[in-house]
Amino acid sequence: MKENIQFDAIVVGSGISGGWAAKELTEKGLKVLILERGRPLEHGKDYKGEHMTPWEIPYAGKPLRELYKEEYSVQSTSYAFDETTRHFFNNDKKNPYTTSEGKPFEWIRADVVGGRSLLWARQVYRWSDLDFEANKKDGHGIDWPIRYKDIAPWYSYVEKFAGVSGEKLNLPQLPDGEFQKPMEMNIVEKAVKKGIEEHYSDRVMTIGRVAVQTEPKNGRGACHYCGPCQRGCSVGAYFSSHSSTLPAAKKTGNLTLIADSVVERLEYDPIEKRVSGVQVIDTNTGKKTVYRSKLVFLCASTIGSTQILLNSTSQSFPNGLANGSGALGRNMMDHTLGTAAYGFMQGFDDKYYSGNRPNGVYIPRFRNVKGQDEDVDFLRGYGYQGGARRLGWKDMAAQTGGFGADFKNSLKKPGPWLIYLAGFGEHLPSAKNRMTLDDKLVDSFGIPQVKFDAAFHENEFKMRKDIAKQGENMLKAAGAGLVGSFIGSGPPGAGIHEMGTARMGNDPAESVLNKWNQAHEVPNLFVTDGACMTSSSCVNPSITYMALTARAVDYAVKQLQEGLI
């Protein structure tokens, strides 16, 4: 086994959190190594599906059923997966996992440098104290060790660099951020917004807050509405590690990035009480190497980071590194989604839109905001994401059918305006929802793989019903016709917002990390991806990961400089 001792800090993972950790550490003068299990990928050059025309996509974009079933059974459930993006995704056959009987879990994974920062939907919403105080107030989970004031300056810091477009609302439950000019709603969305806000004093519809630049900045261009974004963005309008944080880190001259490197485990020195090494396997050669550093930042994703910690057993930590509390792997959370309301808007048949706007509309949480609402039987709340569009020839052909010239000619005309509102609901933390290692299932390198035992529970089921009901009510109030809804039954993981499993907390007896994302029991170890989350809120979490990462690096480097780490 080869040893390499030349770095001040090691970052595991190059996605949203890992990219930020690398940027902040290198800009503070540290020599940094990023270890990425995925394949190398070059910004722009390797976005082979970016501007692929419909007639260039193999089989006109139809799924390759046998291949997907055999090798991408989970990944192919993602909205972002098709033949223009498949090269970004994990191969499920090569990287299996297990679930408890009757409890499916969809683990969506990228397999390239940059990780899921290439594939995310880029929606970014700040948390408020409604979120940070929820556990303490209703007794589910443990209290967060931070409040909004602790993270607010770091939200501003990362937003200015990432480039976030949006509209300020002055809502206490959804703090405003550092925004570039907002994208514009289309005419039907504006009409629905007007109708909702005229009928409900506590509800507002806005354009989504999205990490897509509407103004050029930091060498990145403004969005020109070409989409779909998940294929890659050569001009760097949308935020990804490739367009933003990794180039900034490389610019310092302090960054080394090694792809195709699976982190097997972290070594622990019981005398120094520190991580002493990171054991890595080269996925191409199978060669093992131990890298050493003063700091280690785990940013391999909620599940990836926790898998590494659980596999890092020792005499000091027989149940996983930094797991004296027993909380490691527990309190897995996601957002419940797949529940939506829809309707059709009349009177706009002479209107259309141009471009492929990489954004939708957003209705912030209005349930249980000023206390527990009397007319609901669930805790916490949800928000809606959605939008309006004209149905196209694919929609109409599937719905109406027909034959001959008249049918073909009818498909040249746009269909009716559809408006939809999809709910994103909070998932309560529960120790019953967990991930462990399945010693009977190992990968080709002998590393135990993940087993999930997680589900949504009664609170989420009740919330889904209200999402559907209130969505219908709002669309009817806005003048939509043929209004309907459906209640989702998707499992955890489907929201691709998995959180928890190495939560922050004040008490080392019930949490893994302190308020600085630092392991209570291992001072040179920091975890800043979704594993650190103590609750799930109802908003997309990525901007919070970014802010927590920048904040944690600032603290870690100061501690290092003062000789405390």
Order of alpha helices (4+ residues) and beta strands (2+ residues): beta-beta-alpha-beta-alpha-beta-alpha-alpha-alpha-beta-beta-alpha-beta-alpha-beta-beta-beta-beta-beta-alpha-beta-beta-beta-alpha-alpha-beta-beta-beta-alpha-beta-beta-alpha
